[in-house]
Amino acid sequence: MLTCNSGSSESRLSLWKNFREEITPLDTAVQIQKVAKFFQQTPIGTRSLDFYTPSTWPTPWEILYNGTYCPNSISLLIYYSLVLLPKFDRKVDIWLIEDSTDRFLVPVLEDQ
């Protein structure tokens, strides 16, 4: 299975576009599962964005094109993969979580 870290910048963008088109007709629960699986094997690098300045966060297209994968950018990719689906009928937010050891962005589906 190809993942979002496969190939050239253009091929990663095309893969993500095709993936979203493939899951569009599926049931919402299946879409969520497939998005999670799609990003599950993405390699994780060093932090590539500032948590506290959303205005500077890269778009999903920039993340994929540049291959700048960190836990936070992957969370953004998951978020955008869901909210950009036509007729996706569930509320999705991106939250900044701070615990005793780290800070990270998490996509949150209907406050869960």
Number of C-alpha atoms within 10 A of each C-alpha: 4 10 17 24 19 13 12 13 18 12 15 22 19 15 19 19 13 12 17 19 13 11 17 18 13 12 10 17 9 13 20 18 10 16 18 14 12 17 16 12 12 17 15 13 12 10 14 15 17 12 16 9 8 9 7 10 17 16 13 19 17 13 21 25 18 14 19 19 22 19 19 24 26 23 21 22 23 21 20 18 19 25 16 11 16 11 11 15 10 12 11 18 16 16 14 13 11 10 8 5 5 7 12 17 17 19 21 14 14 9 9 7
